[in-house]
Amino acid sequence: MACVLNLLKGGYEMQKLNIPSQCVFLDYCGCQKHWHKNGIPTDLNSNQLQKIVG
């Protein structure tokens, strides 16, 4: 789990290297680095995680 901006960047880097990656985005963005000065707790979408993990 990570900020969507980090996941997108990392996903494209992995794609360039032909390395498969699986990402689960949080339900909304709230990290201190990119979105909110104090940070906002977010939540994992467990249904999406189950789809990816299988």
MARBA-3410 file (N, C-alpha, C, O; in Angstrom, 1 decimal):
54
0.8,-1.2,0.0,0.0,0.0,0.0,0.9,1.2,0.0,1.9,1.3,0.7 ~ 0.5,2.2,-0.8,1.3,3.4,-0.9,0.4,4.5,-1.5,-0.7,4.2,-2.1 ~ 0.9,5.7,-1.5,0.3,6.8,-2.2,0.1,6.5,-3.7,1.0,5.9,-4.3 ~ -1.0,6.9,-4.3,-1.2,6.6,-5.7,-0.1,7.1,-6.6,0.2,6.5,-7.6 ~ 0.4,8.3,-6.2,1.4,8.9,-7.1,2.7,8.0,-7.0,3.4,7.9,-8.1
3.0,7.5,-5.9,4.2,6.6,-5.8,3.9,5.3,-6.6,4.8,4.7,-7.2 ~ 2.7,4.7,-6.5,2.4,3.5,-7.1,2.4,3.7,-8.6,2.9,2.8,-9.4 ~ 1.9,4.8,-9.1,1.9,5.0,-10.6,3.3,5.1,-11.1,3.7,4.5,-12.1 ~ 4.1,5.9,-10.4,5.5,6.1,-10.9,6.3,4.7,-10.8,6.9,4.3,-11.8 ~ 6.1,4.0,-9.7,6.8,2.7,-9.6,6.3,1.7,-10.6,7.0,0.9,-11.1
5.0,1.7,-10.9,4.4,0.8,-11.9,4.9,1.0,-13.3,5.2,0.1,-14.0 ~ 5.1,2.3,-13.6,5.7,2.6,-14.9,7.2,2.2,-15.0,7.6,1.7,-16.0 ~ 7.9,2.4,-13.9,9.3,2.0,-13.9,9.4,0.4,-14.0,10.3,-0.1,-14.7 ~ 8.5,-0.3,-13.3,8.5,-1.7,-13.4,8.2,-2.2,-14.8,8.8,-3.2,-15.3 ~ 7.2,-1.5,-15.4,6.8,-1.9,-16.8,7.9,-1.7,-17.7,8.1,-2.6,-18.6
8.7,-0.7,-17.6,9.9,-0.5,-18.5,10.9,-1.6,-18.4,11.5,-2.0,-19.3 ~ 11.0,-2.2,-17.2,11.9,-3.3,-16.9,11.3,-4.6,-17.2,11.9,-5.7,-16.9 ~ 10.1,-4.7,-17.7,9.3,-5.9,-17.9,9.2,-6.8,-16.7,9.2,-8.0,-16.7 ~ 9.0,-6.1,-15.6,8.7,-6.8,-14.3,7.2,-6.6,-13.9,6.8,-5.5,-13.7 ~ 6.5,-7.7,-13.8,5.1,-7.5,-13.5,4.9,-7.0,-12.0,5.7,-7.4,-11.1
3.9,-6.1,-11.8,3.7,-5.6,-10.5,2.2,-5.6,-10.3,1.4,-5.5,-11.2 ~ 1.8,-5.7,-9.0,0.4,-5.7,-8.6,0.2,-4.6,-7.6,0.9,-4.6,-6.6 ~ -0.7,-3.7,-7.8,-0.9,-2.6,-6.9,-2.4,-2.6,-6.4,-3.3,-2.9,-7.1 ~ -2.5,-2.2,-5.1,-3.8,-2.0,-4.5,-3.8,-0.5,-4.1,-3.1,-0.2,-3.1 ~ -4.7,0.3,-4.7,-4.8,1.7,-4.3,-5.6,1.8,-3.1,-6.6,1.0,-2.9
-5.4,2.8,-2.3,-6.2,3.1,-1.1,-7.5,3.7,-1.6,-7.6,4.2,-2.7 ~ -8.5,3.7,-0.7,-9.8,4.3,-1.1,-9.8,5.8,-1.5,-10.6,6.2,-2.3 ~ -8.8,6.5,-0.9,-8.7,7.9,-1.2,-7.3,8.3,-0.8,-6.6,7.6,-0.1 ~ -6.8,9.5,-1.3,-5.5,10.0,-1.1,-5.4,10.9,0.1,-6.3,11.7,0.3 ~ -4.4,10.8,1.0,-4.3,11.6,2.1,-2.8,11.7,2.7,-2.7,12.1,3.8
-1.9,11.3,1.9,-0.5,11.3,2.4,0.0,12.7,2.6,-0.3,13.6,1.9 ~ 0.9,12.9,3.6,1.5,14.2,3.9,2.4,14.7,2.8,2.4,15.9,2.5 ~ 3.0,13.8,2.1,4.0,14.3,1.1,3.3,14.9,-0.1,3.8,15.9,-0.7 ~ 2.1,14.4,-0.5,1.5,14.8,-1.8,0.1,15.5,-1.6,-0.3,16.3,-2.4 ~ -0.6,15.2,-0.5,-2.0,15.6,-0.5,-2.5,16.5,0.6,-3.3,17.3,0.4
-2.0,16.3,1.8,-2.5,17.0,3.0,-1.4,17.3,4.0,-0.6,16.3,4.3 ~ -1.2,18.5,4.5,-0.1,18.8,5.3,0.0,18.0,6.6,1.1,17.8,7.1 ~ -1.2,17.6,7.1,-1.2,16.8,8.4,-1.3,15.3,8.1,-1.2,14.5,9.0 ~ -1.6,14.9,6.9,-1.9,13.5,6.6,-3.3,13.2,7.0,-3.8,13.6,8.0 ~ -4.0,12.4,6.2,-5.3,11.9,6.5,-5.3,10.4,6.4,-4.9,9.8,5.4
-5.7,9.7,7.5,-5.8,8.2,7.5,-6.7,7.8,6.3,-7.8,8.3,6.2 ~ -6.2,6.8,5.6,-7.0,6.2,4.5,-7.3,4.8,4.8,-6.9,4.2,5.8 ~ -8.0,4.1,3.9,-8.4,2.7,4.1,-8.1,1.9,2.9,-8.1,2.4,1.8 ~ -7.9,0.6,3.1,-7.6,-0.3,2.1,-9.0,-0.9,1.6,-9.8,-1.2,2.4 ~ -9.1,-1.0,0.3,-10.3,-1.7,-0.2,-10.1,-3.2,-0.3,-9.4,-3.7,-1.2
-10.6,-3.9,0.7,-10.3,-5.3,0.9,-10.9,-6.1,-0.3,-10.3,-7.2,-0.6 ~ -12.0,-5.7,-0.9,-12.5,-6.4,-2.1,-11.5,-6.3,-3.2,-11.3,-7.3,-3.9 ~ -10.9,-5.2,-3.5,-9.9,-5.0,-4.5,-8.7,-5.9,-4.2,-8.1,-6.5,-5.1 ~ -8.2,-5.9,-3.0,-7.1,-6.7,-2.6,-7.4,-8.1,-2.9,-6.5,-8.9,-3.4 ~ -8.6,-8.6,-2.5,-8.9,-10.0,-2.7,-8.9,-10.4,-4.2,-8.5,-11.5,-4.6
-9.4,-9.4,-5.1,-9.4,-9.7,-6.5,-7.9,-9.9,-7.0,-7.7,-10.7,-7.8 ~ -7.0,-9.0,-6.5,-5.6,-9.1,-7.0,-4.9,-10.3,-6.5,-4.2,-11.0,-7.2 ~ -5.1,-10.6,-5.2,-4.3,-11.7,-4.5,-4.9,-13.0,-5.0,-4.2,-14.0,-5.1 ~ -6.2,-13.0,-5.1,-6.9,-14.2,-5.6,-7.4,-15.1,-4.5,-8.0,-16.1,-4.8
END
